[in-house]
Amino acid sequence: MPKMKTNSSAKKRFSLTGTGKVKRKSAYKSHILTKKTTKQKRNLTHTAYVHESDMGNVKFMLCIGK
């Protein structure tokens, strides 16, 4: 059985914490920022955790055991 390959786009977007949670960045912070308020942009700066319903797919892409 060959080794599983880690999804390249997933390894750039997600990182694992010490407790096994997966961190992600907020969306909507890359372009078209002129129409967003300063408060919106500031709140989008913070990182968040991947939701439990998506955790299986993300861990599969990162080749992390469930």
C-alpha positions, 0 to 999 in steps of 0.5 A: 500500500503506497503512502497517502499524499497530503493535499498541498492546498490544505497544508498551506491553509490549515495548521494543527494545534497541540490539542488536535484542533485545526486552525484556519484563517477567516475568509473575505480578507484578501480583496475588495477591502474598500467597501468593508468597514475597518471593524469588519477587516479587524475582526476578520484578522483573527484565526478560528477553528475548523467546525466539527462537521468539516473536521473529518474532511480536513484531517483526511486532506492533511493525512491525520489519523481520526 
